Amino acid sequence: MKKIFHLAFMLLFALSTQAQTKSQIINDTIYVYANCEQCVERIEGALKPAQGVVSARMDVSVGKLFVSYDVTKTNNDALQLLVAKIGHDTKKYRADDKTYKALPACCKYERAPMNAQKSKYETVHMLIEGMTCAQGCAKGIELKLYQQKGVKLSEVNYDTKKAKVIFDPTKISLQKIIQLIESFKPENGENNKYTVTILP
């Protein structure tokens, strides 16, 4: 009987330890361009349902987004990119002009000029799901990215599903790079669906 109780205790302890190590919640701050309450609702509404996000609070008076998230499921870069996708510039990523122009008048914050953006190359690491072959998919995506103006280097590994891209953010945005990958069509005619995850 003692052995049974001992085994049960050890099992519960192991499960508890495993549950604790699975999630790693941190508090982080992201600088975001925003003006009004509509901006707050838009930004918080986009982040709160995002995978790994525990809480999100936008304070337009200081231009900061206070967010708590699980680092095993998301990261600062991915959240900044998500904010940029809905029309709000962050410290690192600039929203697409078309998306920004579609914002309500009250939400149109003053943008930093393009020449004020960093001109140095940035490196991004990604996980690409959906590839079915090394040549048509991995090498095809690698070549497609390398042909883009502003891309200095692109590497896509089929076995690990990982990609590395070095690019000039003043010439091509990370959003555009992801769009090119997810819409890529291999020459063999396969209709693959690719999904991209930004890695830390």
C-alpha positions as CSV (number, residue, x, y, z in Angstrom):
1,M,0.0,0.0,0.0
2,K,2.9,2.4,0.9
3,K,4.4,1.7,-2.5
4,I,1.1,2.6,-4.3
5,F,0.9,5.9,-2.3
6,H,4.5,6.6,-3.1
7,L,4.1,6.0,-6.8
8,A,0.9,8.1,-6.9
9,F,2.7,11.0,-5.2
10,M,5.7,10.8,-7.5
11,L,3.3,10.8,-10.5
12,L,1.4,13.9,-9.3
13,F,4.7,15.6,-8.6
14,A,6.0,14.8,-12.1
15,L,2.9,16.1,-13.7
16,S,2.9,19.3,-11.6
17,T,6.5,19.9,-12.5
18,Q,5.9,19.3,-16.2
19,A,2.9,21.7,-16.2
20,Q,5.0,24.4,-14.5
21,T,7.9,24.1,-17.0
22,K,5.6,24.1,-20.1
23,S,4.6,27.7,-19.7
24,Q,7.1,30.6,-19.1
25,I,5.1,33.8,-18.7
26,I,7.0,37.1,-18.9
27,N,6.0,40.8,-18.8
28,D,7.1,42.9,-21.7
29,T,6.7,46.4,-23.2
30,I,6.3,47.3,-26.9
31,Y,6.4,50.9,-28.2
32,V,3.4,51.5,-30.5
33,Y,2.1,54.5,-32.4
34,A,-1.5,55.1,-31.4
35,N,-3.8,58.0,-30.8
36,C,-7.2,57.2,-29.3
37,E,-9.6,54.8,-27.6
38,Q,-10.4,53.2,-31.0
39,C,-6.6,52.5,-31.4
40,V,-6.6,50.9,-27.9
41,E,-9.6,48.6,-28.7
42,R,-8.1,47.6,-32.1
43,I,-4.6,46.8,-30.6
44,E,-5.8,45.0,-27.5
45,G,-8.5,43.2,-29.5
46,A,-5.8,41.8,-31.9
47,L,-3.4,40.7,-29.2
48,K,-5.6,39.3,-26.5
49,P,-6.8,36.3,-28.6
50,A,-3.3,35.7,-30.0
51,Q,-1.6,32.4,-29.1
52,G,0.5,32.7,-26.0
53,V,-0.8,36.1,-24.9
54,V,-2.0,36.3,-21.3
55,S,-2.9,40.0,-21.1
56,A,-2.5,43.1,-23.2
57,R,-3.0,46.8,-22.2
58,M,-2.3,49.7,-24.5
59,D,-1.6,53.2,-22.9
60,V,-1.7,55.8,-25.7
61,S,-0.5,58.6,-23.3
62,V,2.9,57.0,-23.2
63,G,2.8,55.1,-26.5
64,K,3.4,51.7,-24.8
65,L,1.8,48.3,-25.0
66,F,2.1,46.4,-21.8
67,V,1.8,42.7,-22.5
68,S,2.3,39.4,-20.7
69,Y,2.9,36.2,-22.8
70,D,4.2,32.7,-22.8
71,V,7.7,32.7,-24.4
72,T,7.3,29.1,-25.4
73,K,4.4,30.1,-27.7
74,T,5.2,33.6,-29.0
75,N,7.8,36.4,-28.7
76,N,8.3,40.2,-28.9
77,D,9.0,40.2,-32.6
78,A,5.9,38.2,-33.5
79,L,3.7,40.5,-31.4
80,Q,5.2,43.7,-32.9
81,L,4.5,42.2,-36.3
82,L,0.9,41.5,-35.4
83,V,0.5,45.1,-34.3
84,A,2.0,46.4,-37.5
85,K,-0.4,44.2,-39.5
86,I,-3.4,46.1,-38.2
87,G,-2.0,49.5,-39.1
88,H,0.1,50.6,-36.1
89,D,3.8,51.2,-36.4
90,T,6.1,49.8,-33.7
91,K,9.7,50.6,-32.8
92,K,10.9,47.8,-35.2
93,Y,8.1,47.3,-37.8
94,R,6.3,49.8,-40.0
95,A,2.7,49.1,-40.9
96,D,1.8,48.7,-44.6
97,D,0.9,52.1,-46.1
98,K,-2.5,50.8,-47.4
99,T,-3.4,49.5,-44.0
100,Y,-2.4,52.7,-42.3
101,K,-4.4,54.8,-44.7
102,A,-7.5,52.7,-44.1
103,L,-7.5,53.6,-40.4
104,P,-10.3,56.0,-39.1
105,A,-9.2,59.7,-39.1
106,C,-8.9,59.8,-35.4
107,C,-6.5,56.9,-35.4
108,K,-4.0,58.4,-38.0
109,Y,-1.0,59.0,-35.8
110,E,2.0,61.0,-37.0
111,R,4.4,58.5,-38.6
112,A,8.1,58.7,-38.6
113,P,9.5,59.5,-42.1
114,M,10.9,56.5,-44.0
115,N,14.4,57.9,-44.0
116,A,14.3,57.8,-40.2
117,Q,13.8,54.0,-40.2
118,K,16.9,51.9,-39.6
119,S,18.8,51.2,-42.8
120,K,21.0,48.4,-41.5
121,Y,20.2,44.9,-42.3
122,E,18.1,42.8,-40.0
123,T,18.1,39.0,-39.6
124,V,14.9,37.0,-39.0
125,H,14.6,33.3,-38.3
126,M,11.4,31.5,-39.2
127,L,9.7,28.2,-39.1
128,I,7.9,27.3,-42.4
129,E,5.2,24.6,-42.2
130,G,3.7,23.0,-45.3
131,M,6.8,22.2,-47.4
132,T,6.6,18.8,-49.1
133,C,10.0,18.7,-51.0
134,A,13.5,20.1,-50.8
135,Q,13.9,21.4,-54.3
136,G,10.4,22.7,-55.4
137,C,9.4,24.0,-52.0
138,A,12.5,24.9,-49.9
139,K,14.8,25.9,-52.7
140,G,12.0,27.6,-54.6
141,I,11.1,29.8,-51.6
142,E,14.8,30.5,-50.9
143,L,15.3,31.7,-54.5
144,K,12.0,33.7,-54.5
145,L,13.1,35.6,-51.5
146,Y,16.7,36.1,-52.7
147,Q,15.4,37.7,-55.9
148,Q,13.6,40.5,-53.9
149,K,15.1,43.9,-53.7
150,G,16.5,44.4,-50.2
151,V,17.1,40.7,-49.4
152,K,20.8,40.1,-48.8
153,L,20.6,36.4,-47.9
154,S,17.9,33.7,-47.8
155,E,18.4,30.2,-46.5
156,V,15.6,27.6,-46.3
157,N,16.3,24.1,-44.8
158,Y,13.7,21.5,-45.8
159,D,14.7,19.0,-43.1
160,T,14.5,21.4,-40.1
161,K,11.7,23.5,-41.7
162,K,13.7,26.6,-40.7
163,A,14.6,29.7,-42.7
164,K,17.0,32.5,-42.2
165,V,16.6,35.8,-44.1
166,I,18.9,38.9,-43.9
167,F,17.1,42.0,-45.3
168,D,17.0,45.8,-45.4
169,P,13.7,46.9,-43.7
170,T,13.8,50.2,-45.6
171,K,13.5,48.3,-48.9
172,I,11.3,45.3,-48.0
173,S,9.2,44.6,-44.9
174,L,9.0,41.5,-42.8
175,Q,5.3,41.4,-43.6
176,K,6.1,41.3,-47.3
177,I,8.6,38.4,-46.8
178,I,6.0,36.4,-44.9
179,Q,3.4,37.1,-47.6
180,L,5.8,35.9,-50.3
181,I,6.4,32.6,-48.5
182,E,2.7,31.9,-47.7
183,S,1.6,32.7,-51.3
184,F,4.5,30.8,-52.9
185,K,3.5,28.3,-55.7
186,P,6.1,25.6,-56.6
187,E,6.8,24.9,-60.3
188,N,5.5,21.3,-60.0
189,G,2.0,22.8,-59.6
190,E,1.4,21.5,-56.0
191,N,-1.1,23.7,-54.1
192,N,0.7,23.7,-50.8
193,K,-0.4,25.8,-47.9
194,Y,2.5,27.4,-46.1
195,T,2.4,28.9,-42.6
196,V,5.2,31.0,-41.1
197,T,6.1,31.4,-37.5
198,I,8.7,33.9,-36.3
199,L,11.4,32.3,-34.1
200,P,13.2,34.1,-31.3
